[in-house]
Amino acid sequence: MGLWSKIKGKGTQFRGPPAVGEAIKNNLPTSEMIDSCSVAGPGFVNVVLSKNWMAKSIQKMLVEGIDTWAPQPPVKTAVVDFSSPNIAKEMHVGHLRSTIIGDTLARMLEFSKVKVLRRNHVGDWGTQFGMLIEFLFEKFPNFEDATETAIGDLQAFYKASKQRFDSDPAFKERAQQAVVRLQGGEEKYRRAWAQICEISRTEFHKVYQRLGVHLEEKGESFYNPYIPGVIEGLTKQGLVEESQGARVIFIEGINIPLIVVKSDGGFNYASTDLAALWYRLNEEKAEWIIYVTDVGQQQHFDMVFKAAKRAGWLPQGDNYPKASHVGFGLVLGEDGKRFRTRNTEVVRLVDLLDEAKNRSKAALIERGKGEEWTEEEIESTADAVGYGAVKYADLKNNRLTNYTFNFDQMLNDKGNTAVYLLYAHARICSIIRRSGKDVEELKNKGTLVLEHKDERDLGLHLLQFAEVVEEACTNLLPNVVCDYLYNLSEIFSKFYSNAECKVIGSDKETSRLLLCEATAVVMRKCFNLLGITPIYKI
């Protein structure tokens, strides 16, 4: 129909869309992929895939491994900048979203054979360190003895130092001096700074350990030495202008400029982000640089990327190398407001994750697993289900929307939840175990056939896996993988609960066991991309 509108009235021999459709059908080259082809209604060309080709493709994946189904994006190296909490402050649920989404994007790119530099751009530099260091000297004259236990809660330490800074002019003066001395590289101040950073890192690690997330820290301080050179380069290109005592870059179509040097001569976020972008393009040779932060920072990154295009660091348009901002919405409490505990304090992530694990452990014990399973099996299943539930509840939403954090919903074993999907996977594994057959042997000696409509539907969905991952990578949308996984589980249930598709003890047992195994393999890869650990028995 689209073609007809282009050739209509241009002396064509065709008389309307159906005739164009027939011509396409008659000129399709023969292919083992295609079973039949027909033209329907106003000119739809319907292509039916060959069930033999589908079955062979799935069996080939089972023999050669799911990695053969990985998409191949046009980039070799990518940076994913995610998590990025601030030193001396607690990680909050906003950091949780950045950590979970960023990890999944990194996993999808890694599966697609891209070298991914996972960067934790921690806030480890800036004026707040003056007051923290001064406060540390005051509280601990031998500051090197100030361990995590001695300082206690870093958040409280930060608040106390801020209170001191706001109420005591002499302390404020010393704190401002401390910033200058730290930035000037004075040994004692660098050591105190390193001490505070290390205590924070220990806290962050507890969260990353529970989530199974790996990052390499290159914080704001790392890019600091590059800022003067980068700004000098941009100035030589005529991009940096004076404005009200500050040095700025004007961006077309945006009424506020990007400030790169403040009026007091200090650097800011924009200076650091430009230096980091320059470093990633020139030193790390990244072709795609992805920033995972909340939607509120959209305009800031938009301005940084436009400045980079003006400087010729990035090409115009959507070509590589390119930079993308991956924004996400807020985490809401059940009252529809920003998620906090009762006294307006932000919830500690470690406590949140521990509660998810403890609830799933309690559910296992309630189902009598305490008697049947070893302590280790209960712990590892509670880890997989609890942390998996938190991740999936976040990832299944389009990241741009706000989502409501609700333990009862995310730990429900019905509906579109990690618990339901993990149990569905474990059930498939138990079908294969109950058959008593060696599935590895079946892969090489058995033959997969897709005779029944429900077998065919399942096979077709399995074959869409690669394009789904490709779409999720291209548009940086993890929820596309979640939708696919949930639908796969539903389509499998329809196949398995149909009496005509009996698996164990039927004359098609070998083929159907292979179909079960292919479903389990694809589900496991989806879990892996989402950072969720599969479970094999329930």
Salt bridges, closest charged atoms under 4 A:
GLU22 OE1 - LYS25 NZ 3.67
GLU32 OE1 - LYS56 NZ 3.65
GLU64 OE1 - LYS60 NZ 3.30
ASP81 OD2 - ARG280 NH1 3.03
GLU90 OE2 - ARG348 NE 3.10
ASP103 OD2 - ARG107 NE 2.86
ASP103 OD1 - ARG118 NH1 2.85
GLU110 OE2 - ARG118 NE 2.90
GLU134 OE1 - ARG174 NE 3.42
GLU138 OE1 - ARG164 NH1 2.10
GLU138 OE2 - ARG174 NH2 2.88
GLU144 OE2 - ARG191 NE 2.28
GLU148 OE2 - LYS206 NZ 3.61
ASP166 OD1 - LYS162 NZ 3.08
ASP168 OD2 - ARG164 NH2 2.70
GLU186 OE2 - ARG181 NH2 3.00
GLU187 OE2 - ARG191 NH1 3.56
GLU198 OE1 - ARG201 NH1 2.70
GLU203 OE2 - LYS206 NZ 2.95
GLU203 OE1 - ARG348 NH2 3.14
GLU216 OE1 - ARG119 NH1 2.90
GLU216 OE2 - LYS218 NZ 3.47
GLU217 OE1 - ARG201 NE 2.79
GLU232 OE2 - LYS236 NZ 3.30
ASP273 OD1 - HIS121 NE2 3.80
ASP273 OD2 - HIS300 NE2 2.69
GLU284 OE2 - ARG119 NH2 2.85
ASP302 OD2 - LYS306 NZ 3.20
ASP318 OD1 - LYS322 NZ 3.50
GLU345 OE2 - LYS159 NZ 2.67
ASP351 OD1 - ARG348 NH1 3.45
ASP354 OD1 - ARG210 NE 2.72
GLU355 OE2 - ARG359 NE 2.96
GLU372 OE1 - LYS369 NZ 3.46
GLU375 OE2 - LYS361 NZ 3.57
GLU377 OE2 - LYS537 NZ 2.98
GLU379 OE1 - LYS357 NZ 2.52
GLU379 OE2 - LYS361 NZ 2.48
ASP383 OD1 - LYS357 NZ 2.97
ASP394 OD1 - ARG97 NE 2.98
ASP408 OD1 - ARG359 NH1 3.20
ASP413 OD1 - LYS414 NZ 3.29
GLU440 OE2 - LYS443 NZ 3.04
GLU441 OE2 - LYS445 NZ 3.99
GLU451 OE1 - LYS51 NZ 3.36
ASP454 OD1 - LYS494 NZ 3.03
GLU455 OE2 - ARG512 NE 2.69
ASP457 OD2 - LYS453 NZ 2.64
GLU500 OE1 - HIS452 NE2 2.69
GLU509 OE2 - LYS437 NZ 2.72
GLU517 OE2 - LYS443 NZ 3.75
GLU517 OE2 - ARG524 NH2 3.74
